[in-house]
Every structure is written in structure tokens, then in C-alpha cells.
Amino acid sequence: MTPEVILINRPAIDFQSLLGITLKVLGYSLSRASDNVQREMSDAERFLSCLAAMRETPTLAPKLLSHTLFSALVVAAERDMTDILECCSGMAFVIADTLARGIQCSIISGTLAKWRDAVASGCEADVEPQVRFAFNKLLGLFTDEHLNLWTDYCMKQAPDNITFLLEDKRK
């Protein structure tokens, strides 16, 4: 079975309060950088931009990724689900057997920092193709949210010609 993966929970940010109060107490708008972007930004991307603006050096530091939580619904074969959850080590999850024998449904929740690590782990060469497929899909879903968290990685075509591998450029 090809795993199915969708994002079911994204951060909901009260930007009106965040920007109003921080403008008063900091004397500058946290949304300066995001206001200049010529495309629609996801709330998570905009929030990370605001967090970065609070720092002396307004860059997206890895610690900022711990401020946003995403949840994914994953449906996969039982043997693949075990590997998927192993890659998501440290995240909260709920799992249930489905009506179809040998298929499980799980909701996995974690910070962007945890998802970044899980996707990188799930897209390595030694990962089973069906599991890698699930993490490739997650990579695409986060990229669709304009959250390209894998700039330190090189994406290469896997030998199966279906999935991609992420290789750490820093190694």
C-alpha cells in the first residue's frame, strides 16, 4: 500500500495581537520582512519571519522552528507505520488499526524542528521505498507551505526513480 499523508493541523497565529503589542513594546514592526514579500505567505512562514525579526540578527535560526506545531494524518501498512514512527522519534502520536487488515492510521504531531529531522531521516537511502514515499510527500507538503527547511540538504533521485533522497551537504 502506498502511504497517504496530509497535514491536518497548522499553527493559528493571532497576528493582530502579536503585531500590535510587539510594536508598542519593541518600537518596530515584526512584520517588516513579511510585509515586503510579493506573494501570499502561510501563517507558519509569516510567524517564523516575525520570530526572526525579534532577534538581533534576523535570520531563521533552528531554535525558532520549535515554536510551531504541525500534525499529519498518516495511513500506511503496519510494517511501514513502524518505520515512519521510528523516523518521527520524539513526536507525539496516536495510532489505530483501520477496517482494512494490516493498515494503520496515525496522527503525528511535532514542531517544525522535529519534522525537519524526521523528513531528513525518512528520505535517506537505507529507508524502505514506501516509507521514503511518505516522507517525500511530507517534504512536498511543507514546501507547499513555503517552509523549505532542507536547504542544508541536496535532493537526489533515488534508485527506484519514484522517490528522492536527501543528503546532508554539511557532511
Residue pairs with C-beta under 8 A, 6 or more apart in sequence:
1 76
1 77
1 80
1 103
1 130
2 130
2 133
3 74
3 75
3 76
3 77
3 80
3 84
3 130
3 131
3 133
3 134
3 137
4 73
4 74
4 75
4 76
5 72
5 73
5 74
5 75
5 134
5 137
5 138
5 141
6 72
6 73
6 141
7 70
7 71
7 72
7 141
7 142
7 145
8 71
8 72
8 73
8 107
9 69
9 70
9 71
9 109
10 42
10 43
10 44
10 70
10 145
11 43
11 44
11 47
11 68
11 69
11 70
12 43
13 43
13 46
13 47
15 31
15 43
15 46
15 47
15 50
18 30
18 50
19 29
19 30
19 31
19 50
22 29
22 30
22 50
22 54
23 29
23 30
26 54
28 53
29 35
29 53
30 49
30 50
30 51
30 53
30 54
31 46
31 49
31 50
31 53
32 53
33 49
33 52
33 53
33 58
34 41
34 45
34 46
34 49
34 50
39 146
41 49
41 146
42 145
42 146
42 147
44 68
44 70
44 112
44 145
44 147
45 145
45 146
45 147
47 67
47 68
48 60
48 64
48 65
48 67
48 68
48 112
48 147
51 64
51 67
52 58
52 59
52 60
52 61
52 64
55 61
62 113
63 113
65 111
65 112
65 113
65 116
65 149
66 111
66 112
66 113
67 111
67 112
68 111
68 112
69 109
69 110
69 111
70 109
70 110
70 111
70 112
70 115
70 142
71 107
71 108
71 109
72 107
72 108
72 109
72 138
72 141
73 105
73 106
73 107
74 81
74 84
74 105
74 106
74 107
74 108
74 134
75 98
75 103
75 104
75 105
75 106
76 84
76 103
76 104
76 106
76 130
76 131
76 134
77 102
77 103
77 104
77 130
78 97
78 102
78 103
78 104
79 102
80 128
80 130
80 131
80 134
81 95
81 104
81 106
83 127
83 128
83 131
84 106
84 108
84 122
84 131
84 134
84 135
85 93
85 95
85 106
85 108
87 118
87 121
87 122
87 127
87 131
87 135
88 108
88 110
88 114
88 118
89 118
90 110
90 114
91 108
91 109
91 110
91 114
91 115
91 118
92 108
92 109
92 110
93 106
93 107
93 108
93 109
94 106
94 107
95 104
95 105
95 106
96 104
96 105
96 106
97 103
97 104
97 105
98 104
98 105
110 118
112 142
112 147
112 149
115 138
115 142
115 149
116 149
116 150
118 135
118 138
119 135
119 138
119 139
119 142
119 149
119 150
119 166
120 150
120 153
120 166
120 168
121 127
121 135
122 131
122 132
122 134
122 135
122 138
123 132
123 135
123 136
123 139
123 163
123 164
123 165
123 166
124 132
124 165
124 166
125 158
125 165
127 135
129 158
129 160
129 162
129 163
132 158
132 163
132 164
132 165
133 162
133 163
136 163
136 164
139 150
139 164
139 166
142 148
142 149
150 166
152 168
152 169
152 170
153 166
153 167
153 168
153 169
154 166
154 167
154 169
155 164
155 165
155 166
156 164
156 165
156 167
157 164
157 165
158 164
158 165
